[in-house]
Amino acid sequence: MDTKELLKKVRKIEIKTKRLSNHIFSGEYHSSFKGRGMTFSEVRQYQYGDDIRNIDWNVTARYNEAHVKVFEEERELTMVLMVDISGSEGFGSKSQFKKDIVTEIAATMAFSATQNNDKIGLILFSDTVELYIPPKKGRSHVLRIIRELIEFEPKSNKTDVAQALKFLSGTQKKKAIVFMISDFMSEDYEQTLKIASKKHDLTGVRVYDIREEKIPNLGMVTMLDAETGKTQLVDTGSKTVRMNYEKHYQERVNYFKDTFRKSGAGIVHTRVDENYVTKLLGYFKSR
């Protein structure tokens, strides 16, 4: 992709997702995710109804009149976007690929965080961490994140959610709002998720295509595994083959749901042909 085409694509995504974050998400995001705690703001005269536990006795003694400390919520937060860029994200059967929707969701969340004056970081992962951008503020930083989401080429096509979560726990020492966006066609990440979700406010956003759920009966078909690169001749006319595929797919989905719920992390499911805005808003409001 040449520079002109890339900038055009970045601008298109910025216009769409910034509008969504400005008019829809920023308020919901602000109310859904709390700050790190309360920070001191000022001292003022005591008013009827003030909590007596907040009386500043030193100032009260100096002025011979009751004064209280005023606190406000410390709003500044850090958001970390963890985005799966493995081979399976290139799947698409309708008007869009999973990768396109993943990019839009990540960009919308980044602009929502910017509206709140929060820092945003990015982790792109396959079966290893392919790219890490430390959390920073500002529009130019968000645009860099979008550029990487669009044009970054992974070295591996495989997926390992556990490795990405280990990296998060090792690099992000302070509590962060974490959105992990993937199809979650991975396994054995229960322990690492448990550790990460104890420290961070973590949400798994599963992006999938309805055509992935079942194999249609098309007879003998050569199929490509996007993550291993291997091709295989599959008899889709066999009911047993179709049932085994569905069973394997559903096991991965159930593992995702059960593992995230047990760890106390949030869950969002969105199909590529669905309105992800509605799904995310519903999630924010339910928190």
ChimeraX commands (.cxc) that place a marker at each C-alpha (Angstrom):
marker #1 position 0.00,0.00,0.00 radius 0.5
marker #1 position 1.53,3.35,-1.02 radius 0.5
marker #1 position 1.63,6.35,1.33 radius 0.5
marker #1 position -1.17,8.25,-0.44 radius 0.5
marker #1 position -3.53,5.28,-0.28 radius 0.5
marker #1 position -2.61,4.62,3.37 radius 0.5
marker #1 position -3.29,8.24,4.40 radius 0.5
marker #1 position -6.62,8.16,2.57 radius 0.5
marker #1 position -7.61,5.00,4.41 radius 0.5
marker #1 position -6.49,6.41,7.79 radius 0.5
marker #1 position -8.48,9.60,7.17 radius 0.5
marker #1 position -11.61,7.63,6.20 radius 0.5
marker #1 position -11.42,5.57,9.41 radius 0.5
marker #1 position -10.70,8.69,11.48 radius 0.5
marker #1 position -13.79,10.51,10.16 radius 0.5
marker #1 position -16.10,7.55,10.76 radius 0.5
marker #1 position -14.81,6.42,14.15 radius 0.5
marker #1 position -14.19,9.91,15.56 radius 0.5
marker #1 position -17.81,10.84,14.82 radius 0.5
marker #1 position -18.98,7.70,16.64 radius 0.5
marker #1 position -16.75,8.35,19.64 radius 0.5
marker #1 position -17.69,12.06,19.83 radius 0.5
marker #1 position -21.45,11.66,19.62 radius 0.5
marker #1 position -22.11,8.22,21.01 radius 0.5
marker #1 position -19.28,6.62,22.93 radius 0.5
marker #1 position -17.53,9.36,24.88 radius 0.5
marker #1 position -20.30,9.80,27.48 radius 0.5
marker #1 position -20.86,6.07,27.90 radius 0.5
marker #1 position -17.13,5.40,28.08 radius 0.5
marker #1 position -16.70,8.17,30.68 radius 0.5
marker #1 position -19.41,6.79,32.95 radius 0.5
marker #1 position -18.52,3.10,32.44 radius 0.5
marker #1 position -14.88,3.27,33.49 radius 0.5
marker #1 position -13.99,4.81,36.80 radius 0.5
marker #1 position -10.84,6.72,37.62 radius 0.5
marker #1 position -8.06,5.36,39.82 radius 0.5
marker #1 position -9.49,6.96,42.96 radius 0.5
marker #1 position -10.03,10.33,44.64 radius 0.5
marker #1 position -7.54,13.16,44.53 radius 0.5
marker #1 position -7.39,16.29,46.72 radius 0.5
marker #1 position -8.90,19.39,45.10 radius 0.5
marker #1 position -9.24,22.24,47.64 radius 0.5
marker #1 position -10.15,23.32,51.17 radius 0.5
marker #1 position -13.35,25.32,51.73 radius 0.5
marker #1 position -15.62,26.38,54.59 radius 0.5
marker #1 position -17.79,23.66,56.12 radius 0.5
marker #1 position -21.36,23.56,54.75 radius 0.5
marker #1 position -24.37,21.81,56.22 radius 0.5
marker #1 position -24.40,18.19,55.03 radius 0.5
marker #1 position -20.61,17.90,54.53 radius 0.5
marker #1 position -19.01,14.69,55.80 radius 0.5
marker #1 position -17.33,15.54,59.13 radius 0.5
marker #1 position -14.63,12.98,58.32 radius 0.5
marker #1 position -13.34,15.45,55.70 radius 0.5
marker #1 position -12.78,18.30,58.18 radius 0.5
marker #1 position -9.25,19.71,57.92 radius 0.5
marker #1 position -8.46,20.26,61.59 radius 0.5
marker #1 position -5.27,22.27,60.94 radius 0.5
marker #1 position -7.07,24.84,58.77 radius 0.5
marker #1 position -10.06,24.83,61.14 radius 0.5
marker #1 position -7.78,25.68,64.10 radius 0.5
marker #1 position -5.98,28.42,62.12 radius 0.5
marker #1 position -9.20,30.24,61.10 radius 0.5
marker #1 position -11.26,29.24,64.13 radius 0.5
marker #1 position -13.96,28.10,61.71 radius 0.5
marker #1 position -14.68,24.62,60.34 radius 0.5
marker #1 position -13.14,23.84,56.93 radius 0.5
marker #1 position -13.34,20.64,54.91 radius 0.5
marker #1 position -11.10,19.00,52.31 radius 0.5
marker #1 position -12.75,18.60,48.91 radius 0.5
marker #1 position -11.85,15.60,46.77 radius 0.5
marker #1 position -12.64,14.81,43.16 radius 0.5
marker #1 position -12.37,11.66,41.10 radius 0.5
marker #1 position -9.02,11.20,39.40 radius 0.5
marker #1 position -10.31,10.64,35.89 radius 0.5
marker #1 position -7.18,10.12,33.85 radius 0.5
marker #1 position -6.91,6.49,32.79 radius 0.5
marker #1 position -4.78,4.34,30.53 radius 0.5
marker #1 position -6.36,2.24,27.79 radius 0.5
marker #1 position -4.51,-0.65,26.18 radius 0.5
marker #1 position -5.83,-2.11,22.92 radius 0.5
marker #1 position -4.75,-5.72,22.38 radius 0.5
marker #1 position -5.45,-6.64,18.76 radius 0.5
marker #1 position -5.19,-10.09,17.19 radius 0.5
marker #1 position -3.51,-9.83,13.75 radius 0.5
marker #1 position -3.18,-13.58,13.08 radius 0.5
marker #1 position -4.17,-15.23,9.80 radius 0.5
marker #1 position -7.76,-15.98,10.81 radius 0.5
marker #1 position -8.52,-12.22,11.06 radius 0.5
marker #1 position -8.26,-12.08,7.26 radius 0.5
marker #1 position -11.45,-14.16,6.94 radius 0.5
marker #1 position -14.49,-12.48,5.43 radius 0.5
marker #1 position -17.52,-13.76,3.54 radius 0.5
marker #1 position -19.77,-10.70,3.27 radius 0.5
marker #1 position -18.90,-7.07,2.56 radius 0.5
marker #1 position -16.06,-6.83,5.11 radius 0.5
marker #1 position -13.20,-8.83,6.56 radius 0.5
marker #1 position -12.89,-9.37,10.30 radius 0.5
marker #1 position -9.71,-7.29,10.18 radius 0.5
marker #1 position -11.69,-4.24,8.94 radius 0.5
marker #1 position -14.16,-4.41,11.82 radius 0.5
marker #1 position -11.38,-5.01,14.36 radius 0.5
marker #1 position -9.61,-1.87,13.09 radius 0.5
marker #1 position -12.80,0.23,13.33 radius 0.5
marker #1 position -13.58,-0.97,16.86 radius 0.5
marker #1 position -10.01,-0.27,18.02 radius 0.5
marker #1 position -10.04,3.21,16.44 radius 0.5
marker #1 position -13.42,4.06,17.99 radius 0.5
marker #1 position -12.21,3.03,21.45 radius 0.5
marker #1 position -8.98,5.01,20.99 radius 0.5
marker #1 position -10.84,8.22,20.08 radius 0.5
marker #1 position -13.25,7.67,23.00 radius 0.5
marker #1 position -10.27,7.50,25.35 radius 0.5
marker #1 position -8.77,10.63,23.75 radius 0.5
marker #1 position -12.05,12.50,24.40 radius 0.5
marker #1 position -11.54,11.62,28.06 radius 0.5
marker #1 position -7.90,12.81,27.98 radius 0.5
marker #1 position -6.68,9.26,28.62 radius 0.5
marker #1 position -3.52,7.56,27.38 radius 0.5
marker #1 position -3.80,4.81,24.74 radius 0.5
marker #1 position -1.37,1.97,24.08 radius 0.5
marker #1 position -1.40,-0.79,21.46 radius 0.5
marker #1 position -0.35,-4.45,21.48 radius 0.5
marker #1 position -0.54,-6.29,18.14 radius 0.5
marker #1 position -0.22,-10.04,18.61 radius 0.5
marker #1 position -0.22,-13.36,16.76 radius 0.5
marker #1 position 1.41,-16.27,18.62 radius 0.5
marker #1 position 3.89,-13.65,19.84 radius 0.5
marker #1 position 3.75,-9.90,20.44 radius 0.5
marker #1 position 4.44,-8.40,17.01 radius 0.5
marker #1 position 4.30,-4.71,17.98 radius 0.5
marker #1 position 4.03,-2.69,21.18 radius 0.5
marker #1 position 3.26,1.04,21.26 radius 0.5
marker #1 position 3.46,2.39,24.85 radius 0.5
marker #1 position 0.49,4.45,26.10 radius 0.5
marker #1 position 0.49,8.14,25.18 radius 0.5
marker #1 position -2.05,10.91,24.61 radius 0.5
marker #1 position -3.05,12.91,21.57 radius 0.5
marker #1 position -4.53,12.76,18.08 radius 0.5
marker #1 position -1.22,12.13,16.30 radius 0.5
marker #1 position -0.62,9.15,18.60 radius 0.5
marker #1 position -4.08,7.72,17.79 radius 0.5
marker #1 position -3.45,8.20,14.06 radius 0.5
marker #1 position -0.18,6.26,14.39 radius 0.5
marker #1 position -2.12,3.43,16.05 radius 0.5
marker #1 position -4.65,3.42,13.18 radius 0.5
marker #1 position -1.82,3.35,10.60 radius 0.5
marker #1 position -0.29,0.30,12.29 radius 0.5
marker #1 position -3.68,-1.43,12.45 radius 0.5
marker #1 position -4.12,-0.93,8.71 radius 0.5
marker #1 position -0.69,-1.73,7.30 radius 0.5
marker #1 position 1.24,-3.85,9.83 radius 0.5
marker #1 position 2.23,-7.23,8.38 radius 0.5
marker #1 position 2.61,-9.98,11.02 radius 0.5
marker #1 position 5.57,-12.34,10.94 radius 0.5
marker #1 position 3.35,-15.22,12.10 radius 0.5
marker #1 position -0.20,-16.25,11.15 radius 0.5
marker #1 position -0.81,-18.26,14.33 radius 0.5
marker #1 position -2.61,-17.14,17.52 radius 0.5
marker #1 position -1.56,-17.38,21.17 radius 0.5
marker #1 position -3.76,-15.32,23.50 radius 0.5
marker #1 position -1.78,-16.48,26.56 radius 0.5
marker #1 position 1.48,-14.99,25.24 radius 0.5
marker #1 position -0.21,-11.62,24.66 radius 0.5
marker #1 position -1.68,-11.60,28.18 radius 0.5
marker #1 position 1.72,-12.48,29.69 radius 0.5
marker #1 position 3.24,-9.52,27.86 radius 0.5
marker #1 position 0.48,-7.22,29.15 radius 0.5
marker #1 position 1.07,-8.29,32.75 radius 0.5
marker #1 position 4.82,-7.81,32.35 radius 0.5
marker #1 position 4.73,-4.34,30.79 radius 0.5
marker #1 position 1.62,-2.60,32.16 radius 0.5
marker #1 position 2.32,-2.22,35.87 radius 0.5
marker #1 position -0.49,0.25,36.68 radius 0.5
marker #1 position -4.17,-0.60,36.31 radius 0.5
marker #1 position -5.46,-0.08,32.75 radius 0.5
marker #1 position -8.67,-0.46,30.76 radius 0.5
marker #1 position -7.85,-3.29,28.37 radius 0.5
marker #1 position -9.81,-4.26,25.25 radius 0.5
marker #1 position -8.65,-7.53,23.70 radius 0.5
marker #1 position -10.11,-7.76,20.19 radius 0.5
marker #1 position -9.88,-11.18,18.54 radius 0.5
marker #1 position -11.88,-14.14,17.23 radius 0.5
marker #1 position -10.43,-16.08,20.21 radius 0.5
marker #1 position -9.73,-19.21,18.18 radius 0.5
marker #1 position -7.09,-20.05,20.78 radius 0.5
marker #1 position -6.92,-22.10,23.97 radius 0.5
marker #1 position -5.00,-22.59,27.23 radius 0.5
marker #1 position -5.12,-18.95,28.36 radius 0.5
marker #1 position -7.22,-19.38,31.52 radius 0.5
marker #1 position -4.35,-18.86,34.00 radius 0.5
marker #1 position -2.79,-15.86,32.27 radius 0.5
marker #1 position -6.23,-14.24,31.90 radius 0.5
marker #1 position -6.92,-14.73,35.61 radius 0.5
marker #1 position -3.67,-12.93,36.49 radius 0.5
marker #1 position -4.21,-10.06,34.02 radius 0.5
marker #1 position -7.87,-9.45,34.97 radius 0.5
marker #1 position -7.00,-9.18,38.68 radius 0.5
marker #1 position -4.90,-6.10,37.92 radius 0.5
marker #1 position -6.72,-4.62,34.89 radius 0.5
marker #1 position -10.29,-3.83,33.81 radius 0.5
marker #1 position -10.30,-6.31,30.92 radius 0.5
marker #1 position -12.88,-6.88,28.18 radius 0.5
marker #1 position -12.77,-9.50,25.42 radius 0.5
marker #1 position -14.37,-8.36,22.15 radius 0.5
marker #1 position -15.00,-11.42,19.95 radius 0.5
marker #1 position -15.32,-10.53,16.27 radius 0.5
marker #1 position -16.53,-13.37,14.05 radius 0.5
marker #1 position -18.16,-14.22,10.73 radius 0.5
marker #1 position -21.36,-16.30,10.58 radius 0.5
marker #1 position -19.80,-18.45,7.81 radius 0.5
marker #1 position -17.14,-19.68,10.25 radius 0.5
marker #1 position -19.69,-21.46,12.41 radius 0.5
marker #1 position -20.60,-24.19,9.93 radius 0.5
marker #1 position -19.21,-25.83,6.79 radius 0.5
marker #1 position -21.74,-25.97,3.94 radius 0.5
marker #1 position -22.22,-29.19,2.00 radius 0.5
marker #1 position -20.13,-28.57,-1.13 radius 0.5
marker #1 position -18.69,-32.04,-1.67 radius 0.5
marker #1 position -14.90,-32.47,-1.92 radius 0.5
marker #1 position -13.24,-29.08,-1.28 radius 0.5
marker #1 position -9.60,-28.00,-0.88 radius 0.5
marker #1 position -9.41,-25.86,2.27 radius 0.5
marker #1 position -6.66,-23.55,3.49 radius 0.5
marker #1 position -5.89,-23.10,7.19 radius 0.5
marker #1 position -5.13,-19.36,7.41 radius 0.5
marker #1 position -3.02,-19.83,10.55 radius 0.5
marker #1 position -0.87,-22.82,9.54 radius 0.5
marker #1 position -0.85,-22.19,5.78 radius 0.5
marker #1 position -1.63,-25.86,5.13 radius 0.5
marker #1 position -4.18,-27.02,2.56 radius 0.5
marker #1 position -6.29,-30.13,2.97 radius 0.5
marker #1 position -8.88,-31.95,0.87 radius 0.5
marker #1 position -12.08,-32.06,2.92 radius 0.5
marker #1 position -15.23,-34.06,2.20 radius 0.5
marker #1 position -17.85,-31.45,3.19 radius 0.5
marker #1 position -20.52,-33.86,2.00 radius 0.5
marker #1 position -19.81,-35.98,5.09 radius 0.5
marker #1 position -22.21,-35.23,7.95 radius 0.5
marker #1 position -19.58,-36.44,10.45 radius 0.5
marker #1 position -16.98,-33.98,9.08 radius 0.5
marker #1 position -19.44,-31.07,9.30 radius 0.5
marker #1 position -20.51,-32.02,12.83 radius 0.5
marker #1 position -16.90,-32.38,14.04 radius 0.5
marker #1 position -16.06,-28.94,12.64 radius 0.5
marker #1 position -19.08,-27.34,14.36 radius 0.5
marker #1 position -18.22,-29.10,17.63 radius 0.5
marker #1 position -14.60,-27.90,17.52 radius 0.5
marker #1 position -15.66,-24.33,16.70 radius 0.5
marker #1 position -18.27,-24.23,19.47 radius 0.5
marker #1 position -15.78,-25.61,22.01 radius 0.5
marker #1 position -13.47,-22.64,21.34 radius 0.5
marker #1 position -16.36,-20.17,21.67 radius 0.5
marker #1 position -17.56,-21.76,24.93 radius 0.5
marker #1 position -14.01,-21.77,26.29 radius 0.5
marker #1 position -13.78,-18.02,25.60 radius 0.5
marker #1 position -17.11,-17.28,27.31 radius 0.5
marker #1 position -16.50,-19.51,30.35 radius 0.5
marker #1 position -12.87,-18.43,30.87 radius 0.5
marker #1 position -13.62,-14.70,30.67 radius 0.5
marker #1 position -16.64,-14.96,32.96 radius 0.5
marker #1 position -14.74,-17.00,35.57 radius 0.5
marker #1 position -11.95,-14.41,35.62 radius 0.5
marker #1 position -14.41,-11.53,36.06 radius 0.5
marker #1 position -13.56,-9.98,32.67 radius 0.5
marker #1 position -16.19,-8.46,30.36 radius 0.5
marker #1 position -17.45,-10.03,27.11 radius 0.5
marker #1 position -18.73,-8.55,23.85 radius 0.5
marker #1 position -19.69,-10.65,20.78 radius 0.5
marker #1 position -20.12,-8.96,17.40 radius 0.5
marker #1 position -20.48,-10.46,13.90 radius 0.5
marker #1 position -18.93,-8.68,10.93 radius 0.5
marker #1 position -22.40,-8.06,9.49 radius 0.5
marker #1 position -23.80,-6.67,12.76 radius 0.5
marker #1 position -23.70,-3.12,14.13 radius 0.5
marker #1 position -20.78,-3.16,16.57 radius 0.5
marker #1 position -21.85,0.29,17.87 radius 0.5
marker #1 position -25.07,-1.19,19.29 radius 0.5
marker #1 position -23.15,-4.09,20.86 radius 0.5
marker #1 position -20.57,-1.85,22.55 radius 0.5
marker #1 position -23.16,0.66,23.78 radius 0.5
marker #1 position -25.20,-2.15,25.28 radius 0.5
marker #1 position -22.10,-3.44,27.03 radius 0.5
marker #1 position -21.17,0.00,28.43 radius 0.5
marker #1 position -24.68,0.58,29.76 radius 0.5
marker #1 position -24.80,-2.83,31.45 radius 0.5
marker #1 position -21.58,-2.25,33.43 radius 0.5
marker link #1:1,2 radius 0.2
marker link #1:2,3 radius 0.2
marker link #1:3,4 radius 0.2
marker link #1:4,5 radius 0.2
marker link #1:5,6 radius 0.2
marker link #1:6,7 radius 0.2
marker link #1:7,8 radius 0.2
marker link #1:8,9 radius 0.2
marker link #1:9,10 radius 0.2
marker link #1:10,11 radius 0.2
marker link #1:11,12 radius 0.2
marker link #1:12,13 radius 0.2
marker link #1:13,14 radius 0.2
marker link #1:14,15 radius 0.2
marker link #1:15,16 radius 0.2
marker link #1:16,17 radius 0.2
marker link #1:17,18 radius 0.2
marker link #1:18,19 radius 0.2
marker link #1:19,20 radius 0.2
marker link #1:20,21 radius 0.2
marker link #1:21,22 radius 0.2
marker link #1:22,23 radius 0.2
marker link #1:23,24 radius 0.2
marker link #1:24,25 radius 0.2
marker link #1:25,26 radius 0.2
marker link #1:26,27 radius 0.2
marker link #1:27,28 radius 0.2
marker link #1:28,29 radius 0.2
marker link #1:29,30 radius 0.2
marker link #1:30,31 radius 0.2
marker link #1:31,32 radius 0.2
marker link #1:32,33 radius 0.2
marker link #1:33,34 radius 0.2
marker link #1:34,35 radius 0.2
marker link #1:35,36 radius 0.2
marker link #1:36,37 radius 0.2
marker link #1:37,38 radius 0.2
marker link #1:38,39 radius 0.2
marker link #1:39,40 radius 0.2
marker link #1:40,41 radius 0.2
marker link #1:41,42 radius 0.2
marker link #1:42,43 radius 0.2
marker link #1:43,44 radius 0.2
marker link #1:44,45 radius 0.2
marker link #1:45,46 radius 0.2
marker link #1:46,47 radius 0.2
marker link #1:47,48 radius 0.2
marker link #1:48,49 radius 0.2
marker link #1:49,50 radius 0.2
marker link #1:50,51 radius 0.2
marker link #1:51,52 radius 0.2
marker link #1:52,53 radius 0.2
marker link #1:53,54 radius 0.2
marker link #1:54,55 radius 0.2
marker link #1:55,56 radius 0.2
marker link #1:56,57 radius 0.2
marker link #1:57,58 radius 0.2
marker link #1:58,59 radius 0.2
marker link #1:59,60 radius 0.2
marker link #1:60,61 radius 0.2
marker link #1:61,62 radius 0.2
marker link #1:62,63 radius 0.2
marker link #1:63,64 radius 0.2
marker link #1:64,65 radius 0.2
marker link #1:65,66 radius 0.2
marker link #1:66,67 radius 0.2
marker link #1:67,68 radius 0.2
marker link #1:68,69 radius 0.2
marker link #1:69,70 radius 0.2
marker link #1:70,71 radius 0.2
marker link #1:71,72 radius 0.2
marker link #1:72,73 radius 0.2
marker link #1:73,74 radius 0.2
marker link #1:74,75 radius 0.2
marker link #1:75,76 radius 0.2
marker link #1:76,77 radius 0.2
marker link #1:77,78 radius 0.2
marker link #1:78,79 radius 0.2
marker link #1:79,80 radius 0.2
marker link #1:80,81 radius 0.2
marker link #1:81,82 radius 0.2
marker link #1:82,83 radius 0.2
marker link #1:83,84 radius 0.2
marker link #1:84,85 radius 0.2
marker link #1:85,86 radius 0.2
marker link #1:86,87 radius 0.2
marker link #1:87,88 radius 0.2
marker link #1:88,89 radius 0.2
marker link #1:89,90 radius 0.2
marker link #1:90,91 radius 0.2
marker link #1:91,92 radius 0.2
marker link #1:92,93 radius 0.2
marker link #1:93,94 radius 0.2
marker link #1:94,95 radius 0.2
marker link #1:95,96 radius 0.2
marker link #1:96,97 radius 0.2
marker link #1:97,98 radius 0.2
marker link #1:98,99 radius 0.2
marker link #1:99,100 radius 0.2
marker link #1:100,101 radius 0.2
marker link #1:101,102 radius 0.2
marker link #1:102,103 radius 0.2
marker link #1:103,104 radius 0.2
marker link #1:104,105 radius 0.2
marker link #1:105,106 radius 0.2
marker link #1:106,107 radius 0.2
marker link #1:107,108 radius 0.2
marker link #1:108,109 radius 0.2
marker link #1:109,110 radius 0.2
marker link #1:110,111 radius 0.2
marker link #1:111,112 radius 0.2
marker link #1:112,113 radius 0.2
marker link #1:113,114 radius 0.2
marker link #1:114,115 radius 0.2
marker link #1:115,116 radius 0.2
marker link #1:116,117 radius 0.2
marker link #1:117,118 radius 0.2
marker link #1:118,119 radius 0.2
marker link #1:119,120 radius 0.2
marker link #1:120,121 radius 0.2
marker link #1:121,122 radius 0.2
marker link #1:122,123 radius 0.2
marker link #1:123,124 radius 0.2
marker link #1:124,125 radius 0.2
marker link #1:125,126 radius 0.2
marker link #1:126,127 radius 0.2
marker link #1:127,128 radius 0.2
marker link #1:128,129 radius 0.2
marker link #1:129,130 radius 0.2
marker link #1:130,131 radius 0.2
marker link #1:131,132 radius 0.2
marker link #1:132,133 radius 0.2
marker link #1:133,134 radius 0.2
marker link #1:134,135 radius 0.2
marker link #1:135,136 radius 0.2
marker link #1:136,137 radius 0.2
marker link #1:137,138 radius 0.2
marker link #1:138,139 radius 0.2
marker link #1:139,140 radius 0.2
marker link #1:140,141 radius 0.2
marker link #1:141,142 radius 0.2
marker link #1:142,143 radius 0.2
marker link #1:143,144 radius 0.2
marker link #1:144,145 radius 0.2
marker link #1:145,146 radius 0.2
marker link #1:146,147 radius 0.2
marker link #1:147,148 radius 0.2
marker link #1:148,149 radius 0.2
marker link #1:149,150 radius 0.2
marker link #1:150,151 radius 0.2
marker link #1:151,152 radius 0.2
marker link #1:152,153 radius 0.2
marker link #1:153,154 radius 0.2
marker link #1:154,155 radius 0.2
marker link #1:155,156 radius 0.2
marker link #1:156,157 radius 0.2
marker link #1:157,158 radius 0.2
marker link #1:158,159 radius 0.2
marker link #1:159,160 radius 0.2
marker link #1:160,161 radius 0.2
marker link #1:161,162 radius 0.2
marker link #1:162,163 radius 0.2
marker link #1:163,164 radius 0.2
marker link #1:164,165 radius 0.2
marker link #1:165,166 radius 0.2
marker link #1:166,167 radius 0.2
marker link #1:167,168 radius 0.2
marker link #1:168,169 radius 0.2
marker link #1:169,170 radius 0.2
marker link #1:170,171 radius 0.2
marker link #1:171,172 radius 0.2
marker link #1:172,173 radius 0.2
marker link #1:173,174 radius 0.2
marker link #1:174,175 radius 0.2
marker link #1:175,176 radius 0.2
marker link #1:176,177 radius 0.2
marker link #1:177,178 radius 0.2
marker link #1:178,179 radius 0.2
marker link #1:179,180 radius 0.2
marker link #1:180,181 radius 0.2
marker link #1:181,182 radius 0.2
marker link #1:182,183 radius 0.2
marker link #1:183,184 radius 0.2
marker link #1:184,185 radius 0.2
marker link #1:185,186 radius 0.2
marker link #1:186,187 radius 0.2
marker link #1:187,188 radius 0.2
marker link #1:188,189 radius 0.2
marker link #1:189,190 radius 0.2
marker link #1:190,191 radius 0.2
marker link #1:191,192 radius 0.2
marker link #1:192,193 radius 0.2
marker link #1:193,194 radius 0.2
marker link #1:194,195 radius 0.2
marker link #1:195,196 radius 0.2
marker link #1:196,197 radius 0.2
marker link #1:197,198 radius 0.2
marker link #1:198,199 radius 0.2
marker link #1:199,200 radius 0.2
marker link #1:200,201 radius 0.2
marker link #1:201,202 radius 0.2
marker link #1:202,203 radius 0.2
marker link #1:203,204 radius 0.2
marker link #1:204,205 radius 0.2
marker link #1:205,206 radius 0.2
marker link #1:206,207 radius 0.2
marker link #1:207,208 radius 0.2
marker link #1:208,209 radius 0.2
marker link #1:209,210 radius 0.2
marker link #1:210,211 radius 0.2
marker link #1:211,212 radius 0.2
marker link #1:212,213 radius 0.2
marker link #1:213,214 radius 0.2
marker link #1:214,215 radius 0.2
marker link #1:215,216 radius 0.2
marker link #1:216,217 radius 0.2
marker link #1:217,218 radius 0.2
marker link #1:218,219 radius 0.2
marker link #1:219,220 radius 0.2
marker link #1:220,221 radius 0.2
marker link #1:221,222 radius 0.2
marker link #1:222,223 radius 0.2
marker link #1:223,224 radius 0.2
marker link #1:224,225 radius 0.2
marker link #1:225,226 radius 0.2
marker link #1:226,227 radius 0.2
marker link #1:227,228 radius 0.2
marker link #1:228,229 radius 0.2
marker link #1:229,230 radius 0.2
marker link #1:230,231 radius 0.2
marker link #1:231,232 radius 0.2
marker link #1:232,233 radius 0.2
marker link #1:233,234 radius 0.2
marker link #1:234,235 radius 0.2
marker link #1:235,236 radius 0.2
marker link #1:236,237 radius 0.2
marker link #1:237,238 radius 0.2
marker link #1:238,239 radius 0.2
marker link #1:239,240 radius 0.2
marker link #1:240,241 radius 0.2
marker link #1:241,242 radius 0.2
marker link #1:242,243 radius 0.2
marker link #1:243,244 radius 0.2
marker link #1:244,245 radius 0.2
marker link #1:245,246 radius 0.2
marker link #1:246,247 radius 0.2
marker link #1:247,248 radius 0.2
marker link #1:248,249 radius 0.2
marker link #1:249,250 radius 0.2
marker link #1:250,251 radius 0.2
marker link #1:251,252 radius 0.2
marker link #1:252,253 radius 0.2
marker link #1:253,254 radius 0.2
marker link #1:254,255 radius 0.2
marker link #1:255,256 radius 0.2
marker link #1:256,257 radius 0.2
marker link #1:257,258 radius 0.2
marker link #1:258,259 radius 0.2
marker link #1:259,260 radius 0.2
marker link #1:260,261 radius 0.2
marker link #1:261,262 radius 0.2
marker link #1:262,263 radius 0.2
marker link #1:263,264 radius 0.2
marker link #1:264,265 radius 0.2
marker link #1:265,266 radius 0.2
marker link #1:266,267 radius 0.2
marker link #1:267,268 radius 0.2
marker link #1:268,269 radius 0.2
marker link #1:269,270 radius 0.2
marker link #1:270,271 radius 0.2
marker link #1:271,272 radius 0.2
marker link #1:272,273 radius 0.2
marker link #1:273,274 radius 0.2
marker link #1:274,275 radius 0.2
marker link #1:275,276 radius 0.2
marker link #1:276,277 radius 0.2
marker link #1:277,278 radius 0.2
marker link #1:278,279 radius 0.2
marker link #1:279,280 radius 0.2
marker link #1:280,281 radius 0.2
marker link #1:281,282 radius 0.2
marker link #1:282,283 radius 0.2
marker link #1:283,284 radius 0.2
marker link #1:284,285 radius 0.2
marker link #1:285,286 radius 0.2
marker link #1:286,287 radius 0.2
view
